[in-house]
Amino acid sequence: IYTLSLHDALPISEPPPALTHVPGLAENLRTQDRVAQALKRCRHERGALTLSSLEARPVFDDGELCDLAEAAHTRASDVIEDFMIAANGVVAQFLESRGVASLRRIVRTPQRWPRLVDLAAQYGDRLPEDPDAPSLERWLLRRRAADPERFHDLSLSVIKLLGRGEYVVERVLPVSRIKYFVKVRARARACVCVCFSVCVCEGERERER
């Protein structure tokens, strides 16, 4: 049995020895990496923003927690992140196509957009007067290229100005299905899982008929 961390496997221009024990695994990971990059490009073309944050990871010594270190952001973490976001989107579209309500976390059009305009002006850049995600994304990319070391701090400022996300109900449940929503209304993920399971089970019953 061979164990391999995805963080060790990507990027795989020179695959680690463990990959050679499973025929085709290296090419499979390359394919996943290419698909993840394509998904990221598509998402950003539709208005996603490039932001960065610092995350801590625990450091253990002989099973004892001894320190916290900055978690490195790698292509492997990108692959995981991009596929998780894609999966969320697919499930949301599936529930919508079946007329089932779901809880979604959204960020509304920022009311503090003028302060984002002022922030960009401090760096000699200009954002439009009205909120525009593509313009904000292009500015963020320019700032990351110009000053990658301080991009974490800039990202934090932008996130605060964008405002906190909130959960909203997408569509209204038919009366016959409200019970599935009420049972798990306090837990958004559980709600999505239950609604998804209900739709799948109903689809199976329809096919059996």
N, C-alpha and C positions, 0 to 999 in steps of 0.2 A: 504494500500500500504506500503510495507516494502522496505527500501533502505539499501543496504549493499555494502560497499567498498570492492573491491577485495583484497585490501591490508589488510583488517581486516579479510578476510575469509581464507587466506592462510598464513602459513600452518594450516591445519584443523584437527590435531590430537584430539583437543577438540573443536568442532565446536561452534562458537558463537550462542547465542540464536536466532538471526534473521534467521539462516539457517534452523531451525526446522520448520519455518512457510511454507516452500515450500518442500513438500515431494520429496526426491531424489536429492535435490540440493547439499547436502554435498557430496554424493557419486559422483555426476557429476563433482564437482570441484576436487575431488581426482583423478578422471579419467583424467581430463584435465592436472592436475599436473604431473601424471605419463607419459602421452603422451609427454608433453613438455620436461620432463627430457630425454626421449628416443630420441626425436628430437635433443636435445643438444648433447647427446653422439654421435649420428650419424654424426652431423656436425663437431664435433671436431676430430672424426676419419678420416674425409676427409680433415683435414687441418685447420680448424678454430682455432683461437688463443684465449686464456684466457687473457683478458685485463680488466683493471678497470679504471674508471674515476670518478671524483667528479662532482656532479651536485647540483645546488642550487635550492631550492624551496622557493617561496614567503611565508612570514608569515603575516597574516592579523589580525588586531585588530579592531573589529566593522566596517569591510568593508574597513579599511584603511591599506595600505601596511606599515608595521612597521619594517620589518627585512627580512633577507635572512638566511636560514638554510640549512644545508647539507641534501640532499634528501637520505633517507635510501633505500638501495637496498634490496628487499625482494623476496621471492618465487613468490609473485604475479606479480612483475615486470618481473621476469624471464619468467613466463607463457605468459605474453603479448608479450615480446620480441621474445620468441621462435616461437610463432605462427605467428607473423608478418614476421619474416625471412622465415618461411616455406611457407607462402602465396606468398611472393615475388618470391621464387624459383619455386613454382608451376605455377605462371603466366608466368614466363620467359620460362619454359619448354613448356607451352601451346602455346605461341607465336612462339617459335622455331619450334614446331611440325607443325604449320600452315604456315611456311615459311614467317612469318611477322617479320620485323625488330623491334628492341627495343633498347632503351638507357639503358646501364648498367654501374654501377659505379664499377670500379675494382681497385685493387692495384697490380701493376706489380711486377715482381721479384725484390726485393730491390737491388739497385746498391750499397747501403752502408752496405751490409751484413758484410764486414770485421769489421766495427765498432761495429756491434752487437756481433761478435765474441770477440772483445776486451772488450765489456761491460760484457759479460758472464765471461770472464777471471778475471775481477776485483772481482768477487764473488767466484772465485775458481772453476768455471765450464768451460766446454769446449763445443763449438759448432763446427760442421763440417765446413770445408773451403767453401763448396758450399752451397747455400741457401737450407734449408730443414725445411719445416713448422712443421712436427711432432717433430723434435729435439728441435725447438724453443718452441713449446708448452710444451714439457716435462720440459724444463728449467723454463719456466714461472710458471708452477704448483709447482715446487720445491721452487722457490723463494717466491711464495705466502704463501706456508706452513711454510717456514722458517721465513718470516718477513711480516706478513699481514698488519701491520700498514704503512709500506713504499712501499707497492705494487702499490699504486696509482702513486707515483713518478716514479717508475721503468716502469710502463705501459706507462706513458707519454714519457719517453725517448725512449722506443721501438717504439711507434707510430711515433715519429718524424723520427727515423731512417728507418722505413719501407717506409716512403714517403707518400705524399698525394694521395688520390684516384683521379681517372679521369673518365670522362664519355666517353664511346665508343659505336659505333653503332654495334650491333650484327646482322649479316646477312644483305643482301641487299633487299630492298623492290621491289616486282614486279612493273612494270611500272603502272599497273592499280590501285595500292594502294599508290603510292607516295604522292598523294594529302593529304591523311590522316596524313602522317608524317610531311609534310611541314607546315601544319596549326599550329602544336603545337611543332615545333622543339625546341623552346626556353624553353619548360617546360617538363622536363623528365617524371614526374609523369602523367601529362596530356596526354603525348604521349602514355604511356603504357595503360592508361585507354581507350583512343580512339581506339588504335589497338585491345585491348581486346574486346571492344564493337563491333567493325567491324567484328571480327572473329565470335563472338557469333551470330550476326545478319545474317551473311552469312550462318552460320550453320543452323539457323532456316529456312531461305529461301530454302536451299537445301532439308531439311526434308519435307517442305510443297510441294515441287515439286514431 
